[in-house]
Amino acid sequence: MQRLLLVAALVSGWLLPSFASAQAQHVLFVELEGRGAAVAQRLIVEGLRERGLEVTETAPPDDLAAAAREAGAGAIVTGRVRSRRRQYQVTLQVRDATGGEQGGVRMRVRGAGGVSRLVDRLAGELELVPTAASPSAEPLADPGSDEAREAPPPVSEAPPTESPPPAAPTDAEAFPVQALFQVGAGLRSRSVELLSPDGVDAAYRVEPYFELTARAEARFFDVAFVRASFGSSVGLTSEREDPRLGQLDTWFVRFRGDAGASWWIEDQVELGAALGIGWDRYELAFNELLPTAEYLHLRPAIVSGFRLLGRLLVLDAELGARFPFGVGQLESVYGRDHDVWGVDGLMRLHGLVEPGFTWAAEVGFRHYELTFRRPDGAVTGHDAGWHATAWVGWQI
């Protein structure tokens, strides 16, 4: 009997290490839970396979140990994902083949570099998982006995190692803030037409003119946001119809600030709303046709977005209403008894490139509808234009 035990020990010492090595290379990856889990799981599994691990994906089973035995896996990965606007909060549990917890990984992931670091840490945790190939402390039965033929082969289970619980999120993780600043340039236009009942009409058109612009945005909790933008014309002058009257000094400037909130649906579609204040000033030197117009206005808006290619290519659309508090010097010419309202819209393509470079390109329009009531009848018209702008900047 002692000889048989010695032979069995030598054989097991030769076979079991290779068995443990083979098991350590095969992982059962249980479908992750949470918003954005499908995208995160695909990236993680691809990363593990690139590192030479064999991965079997499965829906959450009733029995983890049975599922691991069926797949021939030596380790199990479970977990969940929370998708934020520009990053993932990933929490993974690493288990042995019996389902016992062995460790875990918890990280905020943003961009390809973050995914690579997450996969590296996960692979390191998987290397520490003990397999079911440890020598048994039970005496071996005589191979020729009835007991050995009837009993299933002994399987020893390594006790799960204690692993520290995932670290609590820091203040920056619990209250995330993302800030963006961009500068840009573009083209804009302005077209004004006012029709009087006495036939004395005013018309003004400039398209296009060059503009320099800047915009900034901060986002809190991946839901609430504040934004601000500024633009000013560059090298703009206006020509009178009669060239002998000369040119007009011209300066157009605008500012807008707002705050709002938006939510991502299935990490693909964004819907939200904003409320803010805007200011458009179209300053012209003294002339006989059209005075300086100024629109300080309240602006509610609907905001939306759609991810075309993750965070590398996102399409935003926005529609706003404008409720001006006044029209500037137009009142002195056409009267204080007036109605004015406006509308604007835009579409913007933008993207984030690691480690924080951002870009955006936008097209849009704005339109003010004007009505001045006078004893001899109403003066009606519009003040409108379009724009095309591009930005580059940085996000932190």
C-alpha positions as CSV (number, residue, x, y, z in Angstrom):
1,M,0.0,0.0,0.0
2,Q,2.8,2.4,0.8
3,R,4.3,1.8,-2.6
4,L,1.0,2.5,-4.3
5,L,0.7,5.8,-2.4
6,L,4.2,6.8,-3.4
7,V,3.5,6.1,-7.1
8,A,0.2,8.0,-6.9
9,A,2.0,10.9,-5.3
10,L,4.7,11.0,-8.0
11,V,2.1,10.7,-10.8
12,S,-0.1,13.5,-9.3
13,G,3.0,15.7,-8.9
14,W,3.7,15.3,-12.6
15,L,0.1,15.7,-13.9
16,L,-1.4,18.3,-11.6
17,P,0.9,21.3,-12.4
18,S,0.0,21.0,-16.1
19,F,-3.6,20.7,-15.1
20,A,-3.4,23.8,-13.0
21,S,-1.7,25.7,-15.8
22,A,-4.3,24.8,-18.3
23,Q,-7.1,25.7,-15.9
24,A,-5.5,29.1,-15.2
25,Q,-5.7,29.9,-18.9
26,H,-9.4,29.4,-19.2
27,V,-11.9,32.0,-17.7
28,L,-15.7,31.8,-17.5
29,F,-16.9,35.4,-18.0
30,V,-20.4,35.9,-16.7
31,E,-22.4,38.6,-18.6
32,L,-22.0,42.0,-16.8
33,E,-24.9,43.9,-15.4
34,G,-25.7,47.6,-15.8
35,R,-25.9,50.4,-18.4
36,G,-23.2,50.2,-21.0
37,A,-22.3,46.6,-19.9
38,A,-22.3,45.2,-23.4
39,V,-19.7,47.6,-24.7
40,A,-17.5,47.3,-21.6
41,Q,-17.7,43.5,-21.7
42,R,-16.7,43.3,-25.3
43,L,-13.6,45.4,-24.7
44,I,-12.6,43.5,-21.6
45,V,-13.0,40.1,-23.2
46,E,-11.1,41.1,-26.3
47,G,-8.3,42.4,-24.0
48,L,-8.1,39.1,-22.1
49,R,-8.0,37.1,-25.3
50,E,-5.2,39.3,-26.6
51,R,-3.2,38.4,-23.5
52,G,-3.5,34.7,-24.3
53,L,-6.4,33.7,-22.1
54,E,-9.2,31.5,-23.3
55,V,-12.6,33.1,-22.4
56,T,-16.0,31.6,-22.4
57,E,-18.9,34.1,-22.1
58,T,-22.2,33.0,-20.5
59,A,-25.4,34.5,-19.2
60,P,-25.7,34.5,-15.4
61,P,-26.1,30.8,-14.5
62,D,-28.0,29.3,-11.5
63,D,-24.8,27.5,-10.4
64,L,-21.5,29.1,-11.0
65,A,-19.5,26.1,-10.1
66,A,-21.5,23.8,-12.4
67,A,-21.1,26.3,-15.3
68,A,-17.3,26.5,-14.7
69,R,-17.0,22.7,-14.7
70,E,-19.0,22.5,-17.9
71,A,-16.8,25.1,-19.6
72,G,-13.6,23.6,-18.2
73,A,-12.7,27.0,-16.7
74,G,-10.4,27.5,-13.7
75,A,-11.6,31.0,-12.9
76,I,-14.9,33.0,-13.0
77,V,-15.4,36.7,-13.6
78,T,-18.6,38.5,-12.6
79,G,-19.5,42.2,-12.1
80,R,-21.4,45.2,-13.2
81,V,-20.9,48.5,-15.1
82,R,-22.1,52.0,-14.6
83,S,-21.8,54.1,-17.8
84,R,-21.2,57.8,-17.4
85,R,-21.1,60.4,-20.2
86,R,-17.4,59.9,-21.0
87,Q,-16.3,57.0,-18.8
88,Y,-17.3,53.6,-17.2
89,Q,-17.3,52.7,-13.6
90,V,-16.4,49.0,-13.6
91,T,-16.6,46.6,-10.7
92,L,-15.4,43.1,-11.2
93,Q,-15.3,40.0,-8.9
94,V,-12.8,37.3,-9.5
95,R,-13.8,33.8,-8.3
96,D,-12.3,30.3,-8.4
97,A,-13.8,27.4,-10.1
98,T,-16.1,26.6,-7.1
99,G,-17.5,30.2,-7.1
100,G,-15.5,31.3,-4.1
101,E,-14.5,35.0,-4.2
102,Q,-10.7,35.5,-4.7
103,G,-10.3,39.2,-5.4
104,G,-11.7,42.0,-7.4
105,V,-11.0,45.1,-9.5
106,R,-12.8,48.4,-9.3
107,M,-11.8,51.2,-11.7
108,R,-13.1,54.3,-13.6
109,V,-12.3,53.7,-17.2
110,R,-12.1,56.3,-19.9
111,G,-10.6,55.7,-23.4
112,A,-8.4,52.9,-24.7
113,G,-5.7,53.5,-22.2
114,G,-8.1,53.0,-19.3
115,V,-9.4,49.7,-20.8
116,S,-5.8,48.4,-21.1
117,R,-5.0,49.2,-17.5
118,L,-8.2,47.5,-16.3
119,V,-7.5,44.4,-18.3
120,D,-3.9,44.3,-17.0
121,R,-5.2,44.4,-13.4
122,L,-7.8,41.8,-14.1
123,A,-5.3,39.5,-15.6
124,G,-3.1,39.9,-12.6
125,E,-6.0,39.0,-10.3
126,L,-6.7,35.9,-12.4
127,E,-3.1,34.7,-12.1
128,L,-3.6,34.5,-8.3
129,V,-6.7,32.3,-8.4
130,P,-5.9,28.9,-7.0
131,T,-7.1,26.0,-9.1
132,A,-8.8,22.7,-8.1
133,A,-5.5,20.9,-8.7
134,S,-4.1,21.1,-5.2
135,P,-3.1,17.7,-3.7
136,S,-5.7,16.0,-1.6
137,A,-5.1,15.4,2.1
138,E,-7.3,12.3,2.0
139,P,-5.6,8.9,1.7
140,L,-5.8,7.4,-1.7
141,A,-7.9,4.2,-2.1
142,D,-6.5,1.1,-3.5
143,P,-7.0,1.4,-7.3
144,G,-8.2,-2.2,-7.5
145,S,-10.7,-1.9,-4.7
146,D,-14.5,-1.5,-5.1
147,E,-14.3,1.8,-3.2
148,A,-11.9,3.3,-5.8
149,R,-14.1,2.1,-8.7
150,E,-17.4,3.4,-7.3
151,A,-16.3,6.7,-5.6
152,P,-15.8,9.8,-7.8
153,P,-12.2,11.0,-8.1
154,P,-11.2,13.2,-5.1
155,V,-11.3,16.9,-5.7
156,S,-9.6,19.2,-3.2
157,E,-10.7,22.7,-2.9
158,A,-8.3,25.4,-2.0
159,P,-9.6,27.7,0.7
160,P,-10.5,31.1,-0.8
161,T,-7.9,33.8,0.0
162,E,-9.1,36.9,1.7
163,S,-9.1,39.9,-0.5
164,P,-9.5,43.5,0.6
165,P,-12.9,45.0,-0.2
166,P,-13.0,47.5,-3.1
167,A,-11.8,50.9,-2.1
168,A,-14.4,53.4,-1.4
169,P,-14.8,56.1,-4.1
170,T,-12.8,59.2,-3.5
171,D,-14.5,62.6,-3.4
172,A,-13.5,63.1,-7.1
173,E,-15.2,59.8,-8.0
174,A,-18.3,60.4,-5.9
175,F,-18.7,64.0,-7.2
176,P,-17.2,63.9,-10.7
177,V,-16.7,67.2,-12.6
178,Q,-15.7,67.4,-16.2
179,A,-14.5,70.7,-17.7
180,L,-14.1,71.7,-21.3
181,F,-12.6,74.8,-22.9
182,Q,-12.4,75.4,-26.7
183,V,-11.5,78.2,-29.1
184,G,-12.5,78.5,-32.7
185,A,-13.4,80.5,-35.7
186,G,-16.2,80.5,-38.3
187,L,-18.5,82.3,-40.6
188,R,-21.8,83.9,-39.8
189,S,-24.4,86.0,-41.7
190,R,-27.0,88.6,-40.9
191,S,-30.1,89.5,-42.9
192,V,-32.6,92.2,-41.8
193,E,-35.8,93.3,-43.5
194,L,-38.4,95.7,-42.1
195,L,-41.5,96.5,-44.2
196,S,-43.4,99.7,-43.3
197,P,-47.1,100.4,-44.4
198,D,-45.9,103.7,-46.0
199,G,-43.6,101.8,-48.3
200,V,-40.4,103.0,-46.7
201,D,-38.6,99.7,-46.2
202,A,-35.3,98.9,-44.6
203,A,-33.1,96.1,-45.6
204,Y,-29.6,95.0,-44.6
205,R,-27.6,91.9,-45.5
206,V,-24.0,90.8,-44.8
207,E,-22.9,87.2,-45.6
208,P,-20.7,85.9,-44.7
209,Y,-18.5,87.6,-42.1
210,F,-15.6,86.2,-40.1
211,E,-15.9,85.5,-36.3
212,L,-13.6,84.4,-33.5
213,T,-15.3,82.5,-30.7
214,A,-14.7,80.6,-27.5
215,R,-16.9,78.2,-25.5
216,A,-16.6,76.5,-22.1
217,E,-18.6,73.8,-20.4
218,A,-18.6,72.0,-17.0
219,R,-20.6,68.9,-16.2
220,F,-21.5,67.6,-12.8
221,F,-22.4,64.1,-11.7
222,D,-22.6,63.3,-15.5
223,V,-26.1,64.9,-15.5
224,A,-26.1,68.7,-14.7
225,F,-24.1,71.1,-16.9
226,V,-23.3,74.8,-17.3
227,R,-22.2,76.3,-20.5
228,A,-21.0,79.6,-21.9
229,S,-20.0,80.9,-25.4
230,F,-18.7,84.1,-26.8
231,G,-18.2,85.4,-30.3
232,S,-17.1,88.6,-32.0
233,S,-16.8,89.7,-35.6
234,V,-13.4,90.5,-37.1
235,G,-12.6,93.0,-39.8
236,L,-16.3,93.7,-40.5
237,T,-17.5,96.9,-42.3
238,S,-20.7,97.8,-44.1
239,E,-21.2,99.5,-47.4
240,R,-23.9,102.0,-48.1
241,E,-26.0,101.6,-51.3
242,D,-24.6,104.9,-52.4
243,P,-20.8,104.5,-52.4
244,R,-20.3,108.3,-52.1
245,L,-21.7,108.0,-48.5
246,G,-18.8,105.8,-47.5
247,Q,-18.6,102.8,-45.2
248,L,-20.1,102.2,-41.8
249,D,-18.1,101.0,-38.8
250,T,-19.6,97.7,-37.8
251,W,-19.2,95.3,-34.9
252,F,-21.3,92.3,-34.0
253,V,-20.8,90.5,-30.7
254,R,-22.7,87.8,-28.9
255,F,-22.7,85.9,-25.6
256,R,-24.7,83.0,-24.2
257,G,-24.7,81.2,-20.9
258,D,-27.1,78.5,-19.7
259,A,-27.5,75.6,-17.3
260,G,-29.4,72.3,-17.7
261,A,-29.4,68.6,-17.3
262,S,-29.4,65.6,-19.7
263,W,-29.4,61.8,-19.5
264,W,-28.0,59.1,-21.7
265,I,-30.4,56.3,-22.7
266,E,-28.7,52.9,-23.2
267,D,-25.4,54.9,-23.4
268,Q,-26.3,55.9,-27.0
269,V,-29.0,58.6,-27.0
270,E,-29.0,61.8,-24.9
271,L,-32.0,63.9,-24.0
272,G,-32.2,66.9,-21.8
273,A,-33.1,70.6,-21.5
274,A,-31.4,73.9,-20.7
275,L,-32.3,77.4,-19.6
276,G,-30.2,80.5,-20.1
277,I,-29.6,84.1,-21.0
278,G,-28.3,85.3,-24.4
279,W,-27.1,88.7,-25.8
280,D,-26.8,89.6,-29.5
281,R,-25.6,93.1,-30.3
282,Y,-25.4,94.3,-33.9
283,E,-23.7,97.6,-33.7
284,L,-23.7,100.0,-36.7
285,A,-22.3,103.5,-36.9
286,F,-24.9,106.3,-37.4
287,N,-26.7,105.8,-40.7
288,E,-30.0,106.8,-42.4
289,L,-31.3,103.3,-42.7
290,L,-30.9,100.9,-39.8
291,P,-29.8,101.6,-36.2
292,T,-28.0,99.3,-33.8
293,A,-30.1,96.3,-32.7
294,E,-29.6,94.6,-29.4
295,Y,-31.4,91.4,-28.2
296,L,-31.0,90.5,-24.6
297,H,-33.1,87.4,-24.3
298,L,-34.2,84.4,-22.2
299,R,-33.5,81.1,-23.9
300,P,-35.1,77.7,-23.0
301,A,-33.8,74.8,-25.2
302,I,-34.1,71.1,-25.8
303,V,-30.7,69.3,-26.1
304,S,-30.0,65.9,-27.6
305,G,-27.1,63.7,-28.7
306,F,-26.3,60.5,-30.4
307,R,-23.1,58.5,-30.3
308,L,-22.1,57.6,-33.8
309,L,-18.7,56.1,-32.8
310,G,-18.4,56.0,-29.1
311,R,-16.9,59.2,-27.7
312,L,-14.8,59.7,-30.9
313,L,-17.8,60.9,-32.9
314,V,-20.9,62.3,-31.3
315,L,-23.7,64.2,-33.0
316,D,-25.6,66.9,-31.0
317,A,-28.8,68.6,-31.9
318,E,-30.3,71.6,-30.1
319,L,-33.5,73.7,-30.6
320,G,-34.0,76.9,-28.6
321,A,-36.6,79.6,-28.2
322,R,-35.7,83.3,-27.7
323,F,-37.8,85.8,-25.7
324,P,-36.0,89.2,-25.9
325,F,-36.4,91.9,-23.3
326,G,-35.8,94.6,-25.8
327,V,-34.5,95.4,-29.3
328,G,-32.0,98.2,-28.6
329,Q,-32.1,101.4,-30.8
330,L,-34.7,99.9,-33.1
331,E,-37.2,101.2,-30.6
332,S,-36.1,104.8,-31.2
333,V,-36.9,104.5,-34.9
334,Y,-39.9,102.1,-35.1
335,G,-41.5,102.5,-31.7
336,R,-41.7,101.0,-28.2
337,D,-44.9,99.2,-28.8
338,H,-43.5,96.0,-30.3
339,D,-43.5,92.2,-30.2
340,V,-40.4,90.2,-30.8
341,W,-39.6,86.5,-30.5
342,G,-36.9,84.2,-31.8
343,V,-35.9,80.7,-32.5
344,D,-32.5,79.0,-33.1
345,G,-31.2,75.5,-33.9
346,L,-27.9,73.8,-34.4
347,M,-26.2,70.5,-35.2
348,R,-22.8,69.8,-33.9
349,L,-20.3,67.0,-34.5
350,H,-17.7,66.6,-31.8
351,G,-15.3,64.1,-30.3
352,L,-12.8,63.4,-27.6
353,V,-9.3,62.1,-28.4
354,E,-7.1,60.8,-25.6
355,P,-5.6,62.1,-23.4
356,G,-8.0,65.1,-23.5
357,F,-7.9,66.8,-26.9
358,T,-11.4,67.8,-28.1
359,W,-12.8,69.1,-31.4
360,A,-16.2,70.2,-32.7
361,A,-17.8,71.5,-35.9
362,E,-21.2,73.2,-35.8
363,V,-23.8,74.6,-38.2
364,G,-26.9,76.4,-37.2
365,F,-29.4,79.3,-37.6
366,R,-31.1,82.0,-35.6
367,H,-34.3,84.0,-36.5
368,Y,-36.0,87.0,-34.8
369,E,-39.5,87.9,-35.9
370,L,-40.3,91.6,-35.4
371,T,-43.6,93.6,-35.2
372,F,-43.7,97.3,-34.4
373,R,-47.2,98.8,-34.0
374,R,-47.7,102.4,-35.1
375,P,-50.8,104.6,-35.6
376,D,-50.4,104.3,-39.4
377,G,-50.0,100.5,-39.3
378,A,-47.5,97.9,-38.2
379,V,-43.9,97.5,-39.3
380,T,-43.1,93.8,-39.7
381,G,-39.9,92.0,-40.5
382,H,-37.1,89.7,-39.3
383,D,-33.5,89.7,-38.2
384,A,-31.9,86.3,-39.0
385,G,-28.7,84.5,-40.0
386,W,-26.8,81.3,-40.2
387,H,-23.4,80.2,-38.9
388,A,-20.7,77.5,-39.4
389,T,-18.0,77.2,-36.8
390,A,-15.2,74.9,-35.8
391,W,-13.4,74.5,-32.4
392,V,-10.5,72.8,-30.8
393,G,-9.7,72.5,-27.1
394,W,-9.0,70.5,-24.1
395,Q,-11.1,68.6,-21.5
396,I,-10.1,67.8,-18.0
